[in-house]
Amino acid sequence: AVVINVSSDAADADESACSLEFGGSMATVRNPVSVVAGTDESSIEQVASLRVQAEALRMMIAEMSTAGLGGRFGPNSCHSDQTGFLENQRRLDEYGAEARRAKSAITEANAQAARGDTAAAARGSQLRKTL
């Protein structure tokens, strides 16, 4: 039996996508699916605390970047090179996130198709064409 754990948290998107890909490769394994959704109070409190810490770190990184402590360009680089690079970096991050979402959707569609869902197979095929 194979158990695939995924998270709905955006910070775990890459790891969840990899888990779904692995699950997709194991689609030939035929076992009844069981979903275990349980929580305990200590884990809820721990997650809340970690989210607060992560947000504080994001703010600290943003402040450091604003203060000029992030990546730098040479003193002789022209402004258009700098803005062009930063725009390209922003677009790369955006496209990367979009590709990860599409990859997860394809893996999910493949898993549903393996269970006989023909509509999911068509969705997966269409998504693959867009990449």
JOLINJO-V837607 format. One record per residue. N is the residue number from 1. RES is the residue in three letters. PHI is phi in degrees with one decimal (none if undefined). OMEGA is omega in whole degrees, 0 to 359 (NA if undefined). Layout:
n = {N;N}
res = {RES;RES}
phi = {PHI;PHI}
omega = {OMEGA;OMEGA}
This chain:
n = {1;2;3;4;5;6;7;8;9;10;11;12;13;14;15;16;17;18;19;20;21;22;23;24;25;26;27;28;29;30;31;32;33;34;35;36;37;38;39;40;41;42;43;44;45;46;47;48;49;50;51;52;53;54;55;56;57;58;59;60;61;62;63;64;65;66;67;68;69;70;71;72;73;74;75;76;77;78;79;80;81;82;83;84;85;86;87;88;89;90;91;92;93;94;95;96;97;98;99;100;101;102;103;104;105;106;107;108;109;110;111;112;113;114;115;116;117;118;119;120;121;122;123;124;125;126;127;128;129;130;131}
res = {ALA;VAL;VAL;ILE;ASN;VAL;SER;SER;ASP;ALA;ALA;ASP;ALA;ASP;GLU;SER;ALA;CYS;SER;LEU;GLU;PHE;GLY;GLY;SER;MET;ALA;THR;VAL;ARG;ASN;PRO;VAL;SER;VAL;VAL;ALA;GLY;THR;ASP;GLU;SER;SER;ILE;GLU;GLN;VAL;ALA;SER;LEU;ARG;VAL;GLN;ALA;GLU;ALA;LEU;ARG;MET;MET;ILE;ALA;GLU;MET;SER;THR;ALA;GLY;LEU;GLY;GLY;ARG;PHE;GLY;PRO;ASN;SER;CYS;HIS;SER;ASP;GLN;THR;GLY;PHE;LEU;GLU;ASN;GLN;ARG;ARG;LEU;ASP;GLU;TYR;GLY;ALA;GLU;ALA;ARG;ARG;ALA;LYS;SER;ALA;ILE;THR;GLU;ALA;ASN;ALA;GLN;ALA;ALA;ARG;GLY;ASP;THR;ALA;ALA;ALA;ALA;ARG;GLY;SER;GLN;LEU;ARG;LYS;THR;LEU}
phi = {none;-123.4;-113.2;-110.9;-105.7;-130.2;-122.0;-86.4;-75.1;-60.3;-65.9;-101.3;-59.4;-62.4;-67.1;-64.5;-62.1;-63.2;-62.6;-65.8;-61.9;-61.9;-60.0;-62.8;-72.1;-98.4;-62.5;-77.6;-73.5;-108.8;-136.5;-64.7;-84.8;-130.7;-110.3;-111.7;-121.9;-136.3;-141.4;-128.0;-61.3;-66.4;-71.3;-63.3;-65.6;-64.8;-62.5;-61.0;-63.8;-65.5;-64.8;-63.0;-63.2;-62.5;-65.4;-62.5;-67.7;-60.2;-64.9;-64.0;-64.0;-62.5;-63.9;-64.2;-64.4;-62.7;-79.7;87.1;-93.5;-89.4;-61.2;-129.7;-104.5;-63.5;-63.7;-99.9;-76.2;-82.0;-58.5;-65.5;-63.8;-64.4;-65.9;-62.8;-63.0;-62.6;-65.9;-62.1;-64.3;-61.2;-65.6;-60.9;-61.7;-63.1;-66.8;-63.1;-64.6;-63.1;-65.3;-64.1;-64.3;-64.8;-62.5;-63.9;-64.3;-64.4;-61.7;-64.4;-62.7;-62.9;-64.8;-67.6;-64.7;-65.3;-90.6;98.3;-82.2;-68.7;-64.7;-66.2;-62.0;-65.9;-61.5;-61.0;-63.3;-64.9;-64.1;-61.1;-67.0;-77.2;-84.3}
omega = {180;177;179;177;177;181;176;180;181;180;181;186;181;182;177;178;178;178;179;176;179;178;177;179;179;185;181;177;184;174;176;181;174;180;178;179;181;177;170;187;183;180;177;179;180;179;179;179;180;178;178;179;180;179;178;178;177;179;180;178;179;178;179;179;178;180;178;182;178;177;184;172;178;183;182;180;182;184;182;175;181;182;178;179;181;178;177;179;178;180;177;178;180;180;178;178;178;179;178;178;180;180;177;180;178;180;178;179;178;179;178;179;179;177;175;180;183;178;178;178;179;178;180;179;180;179;179;179;182;181;NA}
